[in-house]
Amino acid sequence: MLSDPLYDFMSKRKHLIWYVKDYRTLNEEAVVEATLNYGNWDDVQKVIHILGIARVAEIFRKQAGRPRKNYRPEVLNYFSLYFNKYVANT
């Protein structure tokens, strides 16, 4: 279930998750994945502002560590470098 700020964020960016009708049913993980994969830099910064960079990095690292990933290779590489630089790996 999304918080109000994340719901508002997704409601204004329907192109990121076009296959969902009710954005309230999404979780933070789905929003982060869609934003990093399909959003622009402003979208990424807004999600970081809402959730915090540590939480976004935590979600990304968890998803990136799975055997089956939904991130495009260039997205995976870029954000691995980005989060490794700006967020300590815990």
PDB file of N, CA, C and O in Angstrom:
ATOM      1  N   MET A   1       0.836  -1.174   0.000  1.00  0.00           N
ATOM      2  CA  MET A   1       0.000   0.000   0.000  1.00  0.00           C
ATOM      3  C   MET A   1       0.890   1.249   0.000  1.00  0.00           C
ATOM      4  O   MET A   1       1.806   1.366   0.815  1.00  0.00           O
ATOM      5  N   LEU A   2       0.623   2.146  -0.888  1.00  0.00           N
ATOM      6  CA  LEU A   2       1.460   3.335  -1.028  1.00  0.00           C
ATOM      7  C   LEU A   2       1.073   4.433  -0.048  1.00  0.00           C
ATOM      8  O   LEU A   2      -0.098   4.605   0.289  1.00  0.00           O
ATOM      9  N   SER A   3       2.070   5.163   0.395  1.00  0.00           N
ATOM     10  CA  SER A   3       1.819   6.362   1.194  1.00  0.00           C
ATOM     11  C   SER A   3       1.245   7.434   0.268  1.00  0.00           C
ATOM     12  O   SER A   3       1.345   7.324  -0.954  1.00  0.00           O
ATOM     13  N   ASP A   4       0.649   8.458   0.850  1.00  0.00           N
ATOM     14  CA  ASP A   4       0.050   9.521   0.041  1.00  0.00           C
ATOM     15  C   ASP A   4       1.053  10.200  -0.894  1.00  0.00           C
ATOM     16  O   ASP A   4       0.730  10.413  -2.063  1.00  0.00           O
ATOM     17  N   PRO A   5       2.267  10.550  -0.426  1.00  0.00           N
ATOM     18  CA  PRO A   5       3.218  11.182  -1.352  1.00  0.00           C
ATOM     19  C   PRO A   5       3.596  10.278  -2.531  1.00  0.00           C
ATOM     20  O   PRO A   5       3.714  10.756  -3.660  1.00  0.00           O
ATOM     21  N   LEU A   6       3.783   8.987  -2.280  1.00  0.00           N
ATOM     22  CA  LEU A   6       4.118   8.068  -3.376  1.00  0.00           C
ATOM     23  C   LEU A   6       2.928   7.874  -4.304  1.00  0.00           C
ATOM     24  O   LEU A   6       3.097   7.778  -5.520  1.00  0.00           O
ATOM     25  N   TYR A   7       1.732   7.815  -3.743  1.00  0.00           N
ATOM     26  CA  TYR A   7       0.523   7.696  -4.564  1.00  0.00           C
ATOM     27  C   TYR A   7       0.389   8.918  -5.475  1.00  0.00           C
ATOM     28  O   TYR A   7       0.111   8.780  -6.666  1.00  0.00           O
ATOM     29  N   ASP A   8       0.584  10.101  -4.917  1.00  0.00           N
ATOM     30  CA  ASP A   8       0.519  11.326  -5.726  1.00  0.00           C
ATOM     31  C   ASP A   8       1.583  11.309  -6.819  1.00  0.00           C
ATOM     32  O   ASP A   8       1.320  11.697  -7.958  1.00  0.00           O
ATOM     33  N   PHE A   9       2.779  10.861  -6.467  1.00  0.00           N
ATOM     34  CA  PHE A   9       3.868  10.763  -7.439  1.00  0.00           C
ATOM     35  C   PHE A   9       3.469   9.858  -8.604  1.00  0.00           C
ATOM     36  O   PHE A   9       3.628  10.235  -9.765  1.00  0.00           O
ATOM     37  N   MET A  10       2.952   8.668  -8.298  1.00  0.00           N
ATOM     38  CA  MET A  10       2.583   7.714  -9.349  1.00  0.00           C
ATOM     39  C   MET A  10       1.375   8.187 -10.142  1.00  0.00           C
ATOM     40  O   MET A  10       1.300   7.950 -11.348  1.00  0.00           O
ATOM     41  N   SER A  11       0.435   8.846  -9.494  1.00  0.00           N
ATOM     42  CA  SER A  11      -0.760   9.337 -10.187  1.00  0.00           C
ATOM     43  C   SER A  11      -0.399  10.351 -11.267  1.00  0.00           C
ATOM     44  O   SER A  11      -1.096  10.465 -12.275  1.00  0.00           O
ATOM     45  N   LYS A  12       0.680  11.078 -11.056  1.00  0.00           N
ATOM     46  CA  LYS A  12       1.123  12.078 -12.029  1.00  0.00           C
ATOM     47  C   LYS A  12       2.049  11.492 -13.092  1.00  0.00           C
ATOM     48  O   LYS A  12       2.402  12.173 -14.055  1.00  0.00           O
ATOM     49  N   ARG A  13       2.442  10.227 -12.918  1.00  0.00           N
ATOM     50  CA  ARG A  13       3.384   9.581 -13.846  1.00  0.00           C
ATOM     51  C   ARG A  13       2.866   8.209 -14.259  1.00  0.00           C
ATOM     52  O   ARG A  13       3.530   7.191 -14.061  1.00  0.00           O
ATOM     53  N   LYS A  14       1.691   8.202 -14.824  1.00  0.00           N
ATOM     54  CA  LYS A  14       1.038   6.940 -15.201  1.00  0.00           C
ATOM     55  C   LYS A  14       1.827   6.169 -16.250  1.00  0.00           C
ATOM     56  O   LYS A  14       1.665   4.956 -16.383  1.00  0.00           O
ATOM     57  N   HIS A  15       2.670   6.859 -16.988  1.00  0.00           N
ATOM     58  CA  HIS A  15       3.473   6.191 -18.019  1.00  0.00           C
ATOM     59  C   HIS A  15       4.535   5.262 -17.424  1.00  0.00           C
ATOM     60  O   HIS A  15       5.055   4.394 -18.125  1.00  0.00           O
ATOM     61  N   LEU A  16       4.861   5.434 -16.146  1.00  0.00           N
ATOM     62  CA  LEU A  16       5.870   4.578 -15.523  1.00  0.00           C
ATOM     63  C   LEU A  16       5.326   3.184 -15.232  1.00  0.00           C
ATOM     64  O   LEU A  16       6.039   2.190 -15.375  1.00  0.00           O
ATOM     65  N   ILE A  17       4.072   3.117 -14.826  1.00  0.00           N
ATOM     66  CA  ILE A  17       3.424   1.826 -14.555  1.00  0.00           C
ATOM     67  C   ILE A  17       2.059   1.874 -15.224  1.00  0.00           C
ATOM     68  O   ILE A  17       1.028   2.041 -14.574  1.00  0.00           O
ATOM     69  N   TRP A  18       2.086   1.724 -16.527  1.00  0.00           N
ATOM     70  CA  TRP A  18       0.889   1.838 -17.346  1.00  0.00           C
ATOM     71  C   TRP A  18      -0.038   0.632 -17.221  1.00  0.00           C
ATOM     72  O   TRP A  18      -1.202   0.714 -17.615  1.00  0.00           O
ATOM     73  N   TYR A  19       0.436  -0.451 -16.698  1.00  0.00           N
ATOM     74  CA  TYR A  19      -0.313  -1.706 -16.647  1.00  0.00           C
ATOM     75  C   TYR A  19      -1.095  -1.884 -15.345  1.00  0.00           C
ATOM     76  O   TYR A  19      -1.693  -2.938 -15.128  1.00  0.00           O
ATOM     77  N   VAL A  20      -1.098  -0.876 -14.482  1.00  0.00           N
ATOM     78  CA  VAL A  20      -1.806  -0.959 -13.202  1.00  0.00           C
ATOM     79  C   VAL A  20      -2.924   0.071 -13.186  1.00  0.00           C
ATOM     80  O   VAL A  20      -2.721   1.224 -13.567  1.00  0.00           O
ATOM     81  N   LYS A  21      -4.102  -0.347 -12.744  1.00  0.00           N
ATOM     82  CA  LYS A  21      -5.233   0.581 -12.669  1.00  0.00           C
ATOM     83  C   LYS A  21      -5.307   1.288 -11.322  1.00  0.00           C
ATOM     84  O   LYS A  21      -5.594   2.484 -11.260  1.00  0.00           O
ATOM     85  N   ASP A  22      -5.052   0.561 -10.255  1.00  0.00           N
ATOM     86  CA  ASP A  22      -5.152   1.130  -8.915  1.00  0.00           C
ATOM     87  C   ASP A  22      -3.755   1.252  -8.311  1.00  0.00           C
ATOM     88  O   ASP A  22      -3.161   0.258  -7.893  1.00  0.00           O
ATOM     89  N   TYR A  23      -3.244   2.463  -8.272  1.00  0.00           N
ATOM     90  CA  TYR A  23      -1.885   2.690  -7.787  1.00  0.00           C
ATOM     91  C   TYR A  23      -1.734   2.446  -6.289  1.00  0.00           C
ATOM     92  O   TYR A  23      -0.616   2.269  -5.805  1.00  0.00           O
ATOM     93  N   ARG A  24      -2.827   2.435  -5.559  1.00  0.00           N
ATOM     94  CA  ARG A  24      -2.767   2.150  -4.116  1.00  0.00           C
ATOM     95  C   ARG A  24      -2.296   0.723  -3.836  1.00  0.00           C
ATOM     96  O   ARG A  24      -1.767   0.441  -2.761  1.00  0.00           O
ATOM     97  N   THR A  25      -2.487  -0.174  -4.801  1.00  0.00           N
ATOM     98  CA  THR A  25      -2.101  -1.573  -4.592  1.00  0.00           C
ATOM     99  C   THR A  25      -0.599  -1.800  -4.774  1.00  0.00           C
ATOM    100  O   THR A  25      -0.089  -2.873  -4.452  1.00  0.00           O
ATOM    101  N   LEU A  26       0.099  -0.807  -5.282  1.00  0.00           N
ATOM    102  CA  LEU A  26       1.544  -0.940  -5.487  1.00  0.00           C
ATOM    103  C   LEU A  26       2.293  -0.869  -4.163  1.00  0.00           C
ATOM    104  O   LEU A  26       1.767  -0.389  -3.159  1.00  0.00           O
ATOM    105  N   ASN A  27       3.514  -1.350  -4.179  1.00  0.00           N
ATOM    106  CA  ASN A  27       4.378  -1.200  -3.012  1.00  0.00           C
ATOM    107  C   ASN A  27       5.578  -0.329  -3.397  1.00  0.00           C
ATOM    108  O   ASN A  27       5.761   0.011  -4.566  1.00  0.00           O
ATOM    109  N   GLU A  28       6.377   0.020  -2.416  1.00  0.00           N
ATOM    110  CA  GLU A  28       7.541   0.876  -2.661  1.00  0.00           C
ATOM    111  C   GLU A  28       8.491   0.254  -3.670  1.00  0.00           C
ATOM    112  O   GLU A  28       9.062   0.957  -4.504  1.00  0.00           O
ATOM    113  N   GLU A  29       8.663  -1.053  -3.598  1.00  0.00           N
ATOM    114  CA  GLU A  29       9.590  -1.752  -4.485  1.00  0.00           C
ATOM    115  C   GLU A  29       9.194  -1.580  -5.949  1.00  0.00           C
ATOM    116  O   GLU A  29      10.051  -1.346  -6.801  1.00  0.00           O
ATOM    117  N   ALA A  30       7.910  -1.695  -6.238  1.00  0.00           N
ATOM    118  CA  ALA A  30       7.434  -1.545  -7.618  1.00  0.00           C
ATOM    119  C   ALA A  30       7.644  -0.123  -8.119  1.00  0.00           C
ATOM    120  O   ALA A  30       8.009   0.082  -9.276  1.00  0.00           O
ATOM    121  N   VAL A  31       7.416   0.851  -7.258  1.00  0.00           N
ATOM    122  CA  VAL A  31       7.591   2.256  -7.646  1.00  0.00           C
ATOM    123  C   VAL A  31       9.066   2.555  -7.914  1.00  0.00           C
ATOM    124  O   VAL A  31       9.394   3.212  -8.901  1.00  0.00           O
ATOM    125  N   VAL A  32       9.946   2.082  -7.051  1.00  0.00           N
ATOM    126  CA  VAL A  32      11.385   2.316  -7.246  1.00  0.00           C
ATOM    127  C   VAL A  32      11.852   1.661  -8.539  1.00  0.00           C
ATOM    128  O   VAL A  32      12.556   2.287  -9.332  1.00  0.00           O
ATOM    129  N   GLU A  33      11.469   0.418  -8.757  1.00  0.00           N
ATOM    130  CA  GLU A  33      11.891  -0.294  -9.964  1.00  0.00           C
ATOM    131  C   GLU A  33      11.413   0.415 -11.228  1.00  0.00           C
ATOM    132  O   GLU A  33      12.195   0.610 -12.158  1.00  0.00           O
ATOM    133  N   ALA A  34      10.155   0.799 -11.272  1.00  0.00           N
ATOM    134  CA  ALA A  34       9.611   1.474 -12.453  1.00  0.00           C
ATOM    135  C   ALA A  34      10.266   2.830 -12.663  1.00  0.00           C
ATOM    136  O   ALA A  34      10.557   3.213 -13.796  1.00  0.00           O
ATOM    137  N   THR A  35      10.496   3.550 -11.587  1.00  0.00           N
ATOM    138  CA  THR A  35      11.091   4.881 -11.707  1.00  0.00           C
ATOM    139  C   THR A  35      12.533   4.804 -12.190  1.00  0.00           C
ATOM    140  O   THR A  35      12.932   5.568 -13.068  1.00  0.00           O
ATOM    141  N   LEU A  36      13.312   3.897 -11.631  1.00  0.00           N
ATOM    142  CA  LEU A  36      14.711   3.780 -12.062  1.00  0.00           C
ATOM    143  C   LEU A  36      14.800   3.276 -13.498  1.00  0.00           C
ATOM    144  O   LEU A  36      15.680   3.703 -14.246  1.00  0.00           O
ATOM    145  N   ASN A  37      13.915   2.386 -13.887  1.00  0.00           N
ATOM    146  CA  ASN A  37      13.946   1.836 -15.243  1.00  0.00           C
ATOM    147  C   ASN A  37      13.401   2.795 -16.296  1.00  0.00           C
ATOM    148  O   ASN A  37      13.982   2.920 -17.374  1.00  0.00           O
ATOM    149  N   TYR A  38      12.298   3.469 -16.001  1.00  0.00           N
ATOM    150  CA  TYR A  38      11.573   4.220 -17.030  1.00  0.00           C
ATOM    151  C   TYR A  38      11.468   5.716 -16.777  1.00  0.00           C
ATOM    152  O   TYR A  38      11.076   6.466 -17.672  1.00  0.00           O
ATOM    153  N   GLY A  39      11.811   6.161 -15.579  1.00  0.00           N
ATOM    154  CA  GLY A  39      11.672   7.574 -15.261  1.00  0.00           C
ATOM    155  C   GLY A  39      12.856   8.394 -15.735  1.00  0.00           C
ATOM    156  O   GLY A  39      13.884   7.857 -16.147  1.00  0.00           O
ATOM    157  N   ASN A  40      12.690   9.701 -15.669  1.00  0.00           N
ATOM    158  CA  ASN A  40      13.804  10.593 -15.983  1.00  0.00           C
ATOM    159  C   ASN A  40      14.504  10.983 -14.676  1.00  0.00           C
ATOM    160  O   ASN A  40      14.108  10.540 -13.598  1.00  0.00           O
ATOM    161  N   TRP A  41      15.533  11.803 -14.779  1.00  0.00           N
ATOM    162  CA  TRP A  41      16.316  12.140 -13.598  1.00  0.00           C
ATOM    163  C   TRP A  41      15.472  12.854 -12.545  1.00  0.00           C
ATOM    164  O   TRP A  41      15.648  12.619 -11.350  1.00  0.00           O
ATOM    165  N   ASP A  42      14.557  13.724 -12.974  1.00  0.00           N
ATOM    166  CA  ASP A  42      13.694  14.419 -12.020  1.00  0.00           C
ATOM    167  C   ASP A  42      12.797  13.434 -11.268  1.00  0.00           C
ATOM    168  O   ASP A  42      12.561  13.595 -10.071  1.00  0.00           O
ATOM    169  N   ASP A  43      12.300  12.416 -11.972  1.00  0.00           N
ATOM    170  CA  ASP A  43      11.486  11.385 -11.319  1.00  0.00           C
ATOM    171  C   ASP A  43      12.303  10.652 -10.255  1.00  0.00           C
ATOM    172  O   ASP A  43      11.824  10.418  -9.145  1.00  0.00           O
ATOM    173  N   VAL A  44      13.524  10.296 -10.598  1.00  0.00           N
ATOM    174  CA  VAL A  44      14.402   9.590  -9.655  1.00  0.00           C
ATOM    175  C   VAL A  44      14.650  10.460  -8.424  1.00  0.00           C
ATOM    176  O   VAL A  44      14.571   9.977  -7.295  1.00  0.00           O
ATOM    177  N   GLN A  45      14.946  11.728  -8.640  1.00  0.00           N
ATOM    178  CA  GLN A  45      15.208  12.623  -7.518  1.00  0.00           C
ATOM    179  C   GLN A  45      13.976  12.805  -6.637  1.00  0.00           C
ATOM    180  O   GLN A  45      14.100  12.933  -5.419  1.00  0.00           O
ATOM    181  N   LYS A  46      12.804  12.817  -7.234  1.00  0.00           N
ATOM    182  CA  LYS A  46      11.561  12.943  -6.464  1.00  0.00           C
ATOM    183  C   LYS A  46      11.337  11.708  -5.594  1.00  0.00           C
ATOM    184  O   LYS A  46      10.956  11.838  -4.431  1.00  0.00           O
ATOM    185  N   VAL A  47      11.567  10.519  -6.136  1.00  0.00           N
ATOM    186  CA  VAL A  47      11.420   9.293  -5.339  1.00  0.00           C
ATOM    187  C   VAL A  47      12.436   9.289  -4.200  1.00  0.00           C
ATOM    188  O   VAL A  47      12.112   8.901  -3.077  1.00  0.00           O
ATOM    189  N   ILE A  48      13.652   9.715  -4.486  1.00  0.00           N
ATOM    190  CA  ILE A  48      14.671   9.802  -3.435  1.00  0.00           C
ATOM    191  C   ILE A  48      14.241  10.802  -2.361  1.00  0.00           C
ATOM    192  O   ILE A  48      14.455  10.568  -1.172  1.00  0.00           O
ATOM    193  N   HIS A  49      13.644  11.897  -2.773  1.00  0.00           N
ATOM    194  CA  HIS A  49      13.156  12.898  -1.820  1.00  0.00           C
ATOM    195  C   HIS A  49      12.039  12.322  -0.943  1.00  0.00           C
ATOM    196  O   HIS A  49      11.998  12.587   0.258  1.00  0.00           O
ATOM    197  N   ILE A  50      11.144  11.543  -1.533  1.00  0.00           N
ATOM    198  CA  ILE A  50      10.011  10.969  -0.795  1.00  0.00           C
ATOM    199  C   ILE A  50      10.467   9.860   0.148  1.00  0.00           C
ATOM    200  O   ILE A  50      10.104   9.859   1.324  1.00  0.00           O
ATOM    201  N   LEU A  51      11.250   8.925  -0.354  1.00  0.00           N
ATOM    202  CA  LEU A  51      11.630   7.745   0.431  1.00  0.00           C
ATOM    203  C   LEU A  51      12.956   7.897   1.178  1.00  0.00           C
ATOM    204  O   LEU A  51      13.194   7.225   2.182  1.00  0.00           O
ATOM    205  N   GLY A  52      13.795   8.767   0.689  1.00  0.00           N
ATOM    206  CA  GLY A  52      15.145   8.893   1.242  1.00  0.00           C
ATOM    207  C   GLY A  52      16.106   8.045   0.425  1.00  0.00           C
ATOM    208  O   GLY A  52      15.759   6.954  -0.028  1.00  0.00           O
ATOM    209  N   ILE A  53      17.311   8.554   0.243  1.00  0.00           N
ATOM    210  CA  ILE A  53      18.268   7.862  -0.617  1.00  0.00           C
ATOM    211  C   ILE A  53      18.664   6.505  -0.043  1.00  0.00           C
ATOM    212  O   ILE A  53      18.905   5.564  -0.798  1.00  0.00           O
ATOM    213  N   ALA A  54      18.735   6.393   1.275  1.00  0.00           N
ATOM    214  CA  ALA A  54      19.116   5.111   1.880  1.00  0.00           C
ATOM    215  C   ALA A  54      18.062   4.044   1.601  1.00  0.00           C
ATOM    216  O   ALA A  54      18.406   2.899   1.310  1.00  0.00           O
ATOM    217  N   ARG A  55      16.791   4.404   1.685  1.00  0.00           N
ATOM    218  CA  ARG A  55      15.713   3.432   1.432  1.00  0.00           C
ATOM    219  C   ARG A  55      15.679   3.038  -0.041  1.00  0.00           C
ATOM    220  O   ARG A  55      15.505   1.861  -0.355  1.00  0.00           O
ATOM    221  N   VAL A  56      15.839   3.992  -0.945  1.00  0.00           N
ATOM    222  CA  VAL A  56      15.853   3.679  -2.378  1.00  0.00           C
ATOM    223  C   VAL A  56      17.038   2.771  -2.692  1.00  0.00           C
ATOM    224  O   VAL A  56      16.898   1.808  -3.446  1.00  0.00           O
ATOM    225  N   ALA A  57      18.196   3.069  -2.126  1.00  0.00           N
ATOM    226  CA  ALA A  57      19.381   2.228  -2.338  1.00  0.00           C
ATOM    227  C   ALA A  57      19.157   0.827  -1.784  1.00  0.00           C
ATOM    228  O   ALA A  57      19.545  -0.157  -2.413  1.00  0.00           O
ATOM    229  N   GLU A  58      18.539   0.728  -0.621  1.00  0.00           N
ATOM    230  CA  GLU A  58      18.251  -0.578  -0.018  1.00  0.00           C
ATOM    231  C   GLU A  58      17.341  -1.412  -0.922  1.00  0.00           C
ATOM    232  O   GLU A  58      17.594  -2.595  -1.148  1.00  0.00           O
ATOM    233  N   ILE A  59      16.286  -0.789  -1.434  1.00  0.00           N
ATOM    234  CA  ILE A  59      15.359  -1.487  -2.335  1.00  0.00           C
ATOM    235  C   ILE A  59      16.083  -1.912  -3.604  1.00  0.00           C
ATOM    236  O   ILE A  59      15.960  -3.055  -4.044  1.00  0.00           O
ATOM    237  N   PHE A  60      16.840  -0.988  -4.191  1.00  0.00           N
ATOM    238  CA  PHE A  60      17.566  -1.290  -5.425  1.00  0.00           C
ATOM    239  C   PHE A  60      18.545  -2.442  -5.221  1.00  0.00           C
ATOM    240  O   PHE A  60      18.579  -3.375  -6.023  1.00  0.00           O
ATOM    241  N   ARG A  61      19.329  -2.385  -4.167  1.00  0.00           N
ATOM    242  CA  ARG A  61      20.330  -3.433  -3.927  1.00  0.00           C
ATOM    243  C   ARG A  61      19.677  -4.792  -3.700  1.00  0.00           C
ATOM    244  O   ARG A  61      20.184  -5.815  -4.160  1.00  0.00           O
ATOM    245  N   LYS A  62      18.565  -4.800  -2.998  1.00  0.00           N
ATOM    246  CA  LYS A  62      17.841  -6.055  -2.773  1.00  0.00           C
ATOM    247  C   LYS A  62      17.366  -6.635  -4.104  1.00  0.00           C
ATOM    248  O   LYS A  62      17.530  -7.825  -4.370  1.00  0.00           O
ATOM    249  N   GLN A  63      16.771  -5.772  -4.940  1.00  0.00           N
ATOM    250  CA  GLN A  63      16.272  -6.236  -6.236  1.00  0.00           C
ATOM    251  C   GLN A  63      17.417  -6.625  -7.161  1.00  0.00           C
ATOM    252  O   GLN A  63      17.314  -7.608  -7.895  1.00  0.00           O
ATOM    253  N   ALA A  64      18.495  -5.871  -7.134  1.00  0.00           N
ATOM    254  CA  ALA A  64      19.633  -6.140  -8.019  1.00  0.00           C
ATOM    255  C   ALA A  64      20.356  -7.426  -7.643  1.00  0.00           C
ATOM    256  O   ALA A  64      21.021  -8.032  -8.482  1.00  0.00           O
ATOM    257  N   GLY A  65      20.232  -7.843  -6.395  1.00  0.00           N
ATOM    258  CA  GLY A  65      20.901  -9.049  -5.938  1.00  0.00           C
ATOM    259  C   GLY A  65      20.168 -10.337  -6.263  1.00  0.00           C
ATOM    260  O   GLY A  65      20.693 -11.428  -6.035  1.00  0.00           O
ATOM    261  N   ARG A  66      18.982 -10.221  -6.784  1.00  0.00           N
ATOM    262  CA  ARG A  66      18.204 -11.411  -7.129  1.00  0.00           C
ATOM    263  C   ARG A  66      18.729 -12.035  -8.416  1.00  0.00           C
ATOM    264  O   ARG A  66      19.270 -11.336  -9.273  1.00  0.00           O
ATOM    265  N   PRO A  67      18.572 -13.343  -8.552  1.00  0.00           N
ATOM    266  CA  PRO A  67      19.008 -13.995  -9.796  1.00  0.00           C
ATOM    267  C   PRO A  67      18.254 -13.469 -11.026  1.00  0.00           C
ATOM    268  O   PRO A  67      18.834 -13.314 -12.101  1.00  0.00           O
ATOM    269  N   ARG A  68      16.983 -13.205 -10.856  1.00  0.00           N
ATOM    270  CA  ARG A  68      16.178 -12.694 -11.967  1.00  0.00           C
ATOM    271  C   ARG A  68      15.868 -11.226 -11.697  1.00  0.00           C
ATOM    272  O   ARG A  68      15.164 -10.894 -10.743  1.00  0.00           O
ATOM    273  N   LYS A  69      16.393 -10.366 -12.533  1.00  0.00           N
ATOM    274  CA  LYS A  69      16.251  -8.924 -12.343  1.00  0.00           C
ATOM    275  C   LYS A  69      15.375  -8.327 -13.435  1.00  0.00           C
ATOM    276  O   LYS A  69      15.320  -8.841 -14.552  1.00  0.00           O
ATOM    277  N   ASN A  70      14.695  -7.241 -13.102  1.00  0.00           N
ATOM    278  CA  ASN A  70      13.899  -6.528 -14.092  1.00  0.00           C
ATOM    279  C   ASN A  70      14.569  -5.240 -14.555  1.00  0.00           C
ATOM    280  O   ASN A  70      14.008  -4.509 -15.371  1.00  0.00           O
ATOM    281  N   TYR A  71      15.754  -4.959 -14.045  1.00  0.00           N
ATOM    282  CA  TYR A  71      16.462  -3.749 -14.452  1.00  0.00           C
ATOM    283  C   TYR A  71      17.204  -3.980 -15.761  1.00  0.00           C
ATOM    284  O   TYR A  71      17.804  -5.033 -15.981  1.00  0.00           O
ATOM    285  N   ARG A  72      17.149  -2.968 -16.624  1.00  0.00           N
ATOM    286  CA  ARG A  72      17.943  -3.036 -17.852  1.00  0.00           C
ATOM    287  C   ARG A  72      19.419  -2.965 -17.456  1.00  0.00           C
ATOM    288  O   ARG A  72      19.754  -2.355 -16.440  1.00  0.00           O
ATOM    289  N   PRO A  73      20.309  -3.583 -18.247  1.00  0.00           N
ATOM    290  CA  PRO A  73      21.739  -3.626 -17.871  1.00  0.00           C
ATOM    291  C   PRO A  73      22.350  -2.251 -17.616  1.00  0.00           C
ATOM    292  O   PRO A  73      23.115  -2.086 -16.665  1.00  0.00           O
ATOM    293  N   GLU A  74      22.027  -1.267 -18.446  1.00  0.00           N
ATOM    294  CA  GLU A  74      22.611   0.060 -18.259  1.00  0.00           C
ATOM    295  C   GLU A  74      22.073   0.739 -17.000  1.00  0.00           C
ATOM    296  O   GLU A  74      22.796   1.494 -16.348  1.00  0.00           O
ATOM    297  N   VAL A  75      20.825   0.481 -16.657  1.00  0.00           N
ATOM    298  CA  VAL A  75      20.232   1.026 -15.433  1.00  0.00           C
ATOM    299  C   VAL A  75      20.878   0.370 -14.215  1.00  0.00           C
ATOM    300  O   VAL A  75      21.230   1.044 -13.246  1.00  0.00           O
ATOM    301  N   LEU A  76      21.025  -0.923 -14.276  1.00  0.00           N
ATOM    302  CA  LEU A  76      21.661  -1.676 -13.194  1.00  0.00           C
ATOM    303  C   LEU A  76      23.084  -1.172 -12.948  1.00  0.00           C
ATOM    304  O   LEU A  76      23.479  -0.961 -11.801  1.00  0.00           O
ATOM    305  N   ASN A  77      23.841  -0.982 -14.001  1.00  0.00           N
ATOM    306  CA  ASN A  77      25.217  -0.501 -13.879  1.00  0.00           C
ATOM    307  C   ASN A  77      25.263   0.915 -13.309  1.00  0.00           C
ATOM    308  O   ASN A  77      26.011   1.187 -12.370  1.00  0.00           O
ATOM    309  N   TYR A  78      24.466   1.812 -13.878  1.00  0.00           N
ATOM    310  CA  TYR A  78      24.502   3.211 -13.442  1.00  0.00           C
ATOM    311  C   TYR A  78      24.138   3.346 -11.970  1.00  0.00           C
ATOM    312  O   TYR A  78      24.867   3.976 -11.204  1.00  0.00           O
ATOM    313  N   PHE A  79      23.017   2.759 -11.573  1.00  0.00           N
ATOM    314  CA  PHE A  79      22.569   2.946 -10.194  1.00  0.00           C
ATOM    315  C   PHE A  79      23.394   2.140  -9.197  1.00  0.00           C
ATOM    316  O   PHE A  79      23.442   2.496  -8.020  1.00  0.00           O
ATOM    317  N   SER A  80      24.034   1.077  -9.629  1.00  0.00           N
ATOM    318  CA  SER A  80      24.990   0.396  -8.750  1.00  0.00           C
ATOM    319  C   SER A  80      26.134   1.347  -8.419  1.00  0.00           C
ATOM    320  O   SER A  80      26.519   1.476  -7.257  1.00  0.00           O
ATOM    321  N   LEU A  81      26.673   2.006  -9.425  1.00  0.00           N
ATOM    322  CA  LEU A  81      27.748   2.976  -9.210  1.00  0.00           C
ATOM    323  C   LEU A  81      27.264   4.166  -8.384  1.00  0.00           C
ATOM    324  O   LEU A  81      27.950   4.615  -7.466  1.00  0.00           O
ATOM    325  N   TYR A  82      26.086   4.668  -8.715  1.00  0.00           N
ATOM    326  CA  TYR A  82      25.517   5.839  -8.033  1.00  0.00           C
ATOM    327  C   TYR A  82      25.314   5.570  -6.543  1.00  0.00           C
ATOM    328  O   TYR A  82      25.776   6.338  -5.699  1.00  0.00           O
ATOM    329  N   PHE A  83      24.625   4.483  -6.229  1.00  0.00           N
ATOM    330  CA  PHE A  83      24.343   4.193  -4.823  1.00  0.00           C
ATOM    331  C   PHE A  83      25.602   3.771  -4.063  1.00  0.00           C
ATOM    332  O   PHE A  83      25.711   4.041  -2.867  1.00  0.00           O
ATOM    333  N   ASN A  84      26.541   3.124  -4.723  1.00  0.00           N
ATOM    334  CA  ASN A  84      27.801   2.781  -4.058  1.00  0.00           C
ATOM    335  C   ASN A  84      28.599   4.033  -3.696  1.00  0.00           C
ATOM    336  O   ASN A  84      29.326   4.049  -2.703  1.00  0.00           O
ATOM    337  N   LYS A  85      28.459   5.068  -4.498  1.00  0.00           N
ATOM    338  CA  LYS A  85      29.169   6.315  -4.221  1.00  0.00           C
ATOM    339  C   LYS A  85      28.492   7.122  -3.109  1.00  0.00           C
ATOM    340  O   LYS A  85      29.170   7.683  -2.248  1.00  0.00           O
ATOM    341  N   TYR A  86      27.160   7.182  -3.128  1.00  0.00           N
ATOM    342  CA  TYR A  86      26.448   8.092  -2.234  1.00  0.00           C
ATOM    343  C   TYR A  86      25.809   7.448  -1.007  1.00  0.00           C
ATOM    344  O   TYR A  86      25.374   8.160  -0.101  1.00  0.00           O
ATOM    345  N   VAL A  87      25.743   6.120  -0.957  1.00  0.00           N
ATOM    346  CA  VAL A  87      25.112   5.445   0.185  1.00  0.00           C
ATOM    347  C   VAL A  87      25.993   4.282   0.617  1.00  0.00           C
ATOM    348  O   VAL A  87      26.306   3.396  -0.178  1.00  0.00           O
ATOM    349  N   ALA A  88      26.386   4.295   1.877  1.00  0.00           N
ATOM    350  CA  ALA A  88      27.210   3.203   2.397  1.00  0.00           C
ATOM    351  C   ALA A  88      26.440   1.893   2.317  1.00  0.00           C
ATOM    352  O   ALA A  88      25.251   1.837   2.631  1.00  0.00           O
ATOM    353  N   ASN A  89      27.119   0.860   1.902  1.00  0.00           N
ATOM    354  CA  ASN A  89      26.499  -0.462   1.793  1.00  0.00           C
ATOM    355  C   ASN A  89      26.471  -1.100   3.175  1.00  0.00           C
ATOM    356  O   ASN A  89      27.515  -1.353   3.775  1.00  0.00           O
ATOM    357  N   THR A  90      25.263  -1.355   3.675  1.00  0.00           N
ATOM    358  CA  THR A  90      25.147  -1.914   5.032  1.00  0.00           C
ATOM    359  C   THR A  90      24.898  -3.394   5.015  1.00  0.00           C
ATOM    360  O   THR A  90      24.777  -4.012   6.073  1.00  0.00           O
TER     361      THR A  90
END
